[in-house]
């Protein structure tokens, strides 16, 4: 069976080998294995990768929005706080799961392993 493309498969939170089984159990917890093809997920570790990308993307959007809002409308500080807080929390929750799935699918597709020093 052909391996599905990693980007759409990971963004949907599906198994990187078959594209059918679910990758997550709950919001961010990775299942022990795929229920469809029995791929063991224990070797996959996205570590802090999703958090880094979420912070970078959300930070750019929030800062850009704050600058645009200030230049265009000069609102009071509470409007900035409300907009920045809402965008930060909402976008972070929206992006973290798909990005974690994407990084896991890319690890599988590129056969990534833990870095080691050769002796």
C-alpha positions in Angstrom: 0.0 0.0 0.0 1.4 3.4 -0.9 2.4 5.9 1.8 0.1 8.9 1.9 1.5 12.4 1.5 2.8 13.6 4.9 1.5 17.1 5.0 -2.2 16.6 4.5 -2.1 13.4 6.5 -0.3 15.0 9.5 -2.5 18.1 9.4 -5.6 15.9 9.6 -4.1 13.9 12.5 -4.1 10.6 10.7 -1.6 7.7 10.7 1.5 8.6 8.7 1.8 5.0 7.2 -1.8 4.2 6.2 -3.6 7.6 6.5 -6.6 5.9 8.0 -6.1 5.5 11.7 -6.2 8.3 14.2 -2.9 9.7 15.5 -4.3 11.4 18.7 -6.0 10.1 21.7 -7.6 13.2 23.2 -6.4 16.7 22.3 -2.6 16.3 22.2 -1.8 12.8 23.5 -0.5 10.4 20.9 -2.1 7.0 20.7 0.1 4.0 21.4 -0.5 2.6 17.9 -2.6 3.0 14.8 -5.9 1.2 15.1 -5.9 0.4 11.3 -2.4 -0.7 10.4 -1.0 -1.2 14.0 2.0 1.1 13.4 3.7 1.7 16.8 3.7 5.4 17.6 6.0 5.2 20.6 9.1 6.1 18.5 7.7 9.4 17.4 8.5 12.5 19.4 7.7 16.0 18.2 9.2 17.4 21.4 9.0 21.2 21.5 8.7 21.6 17.7 5.0 22.4 17.6 5.2 24.9 20.4 8.1 26.7 18.7 6.2 27.0 15.4 2.9 28.0 17.1 4.7 30.7 19.1 6.4 32.0 16.0 3.3 32.0 13.8 1.0 33.4 16.5 3.6 36.0 17.5 3.9 37.4 14.0 0.1 37.5 13.6 -0.6 39.2 16.9 2.2 41.8 16.6 1.2 42.6 13.0 -2.4 42.9 14.1 -1.4 45.2 17.0 0.6 47.4 14.8 -2.1 47.7 12.2 -4.7 48.4 14.9 -2.6 51.1 16.5 -1.7 52.8 13.3 -5.2 52.6 11.8 -7.5 53.3 14.9 -5.4 54.3 17.9 -7.6 52.3 20.3 -7.3 52.3 24.1 -4.9 49.7 25.7 -7.8 47.5 26.8 -8.7 46.9 23.2 -5.2 45.8 22.4 -5.2 43.5 25.4 -8.6 42.0 24.4 -7.5 41.5 20.8 -4.1 40.2 21.5 -5.3 37.8 24.3 -8.1 36.4 22.2 -5.9 36.0 19.1 -3.1 34.4 21.1 -5.2 31.8 22.9 -7.5 31.1 20.0 -4.7 30.7 17.4 -2.5 28.7 19.7 -5.3 26.2 20.4 -6.2 26.0 16.8 -2.7 25.4 15.5 -0.9 23.2 18.0 -2.6 19.9 17.2 -2.3 20.1 13.4 1.3 21.1 13.7 2.1 18.3 16.1 0.5 15.8 13.6 2.5 17.4 10.8 5.8 17.1 12.5 5.1 13.4 13.4 4.1 12.6 9.8 7.3 14.3 8.5 9.4 12.3 11.0 7.9 9.1 9.6 8.2 10.2 6.0 11.9 11.2 6.4 12.7 8.3 8.7 14.0 10.7 11.3 15.8 9.3 14.3 17.3 10.5 17.5 20.6 12.3 16.9 23.7 10.3 18.1 27.4 11.0 18.4 29.6 8.4 16.6 32.5 7.0 18.6 
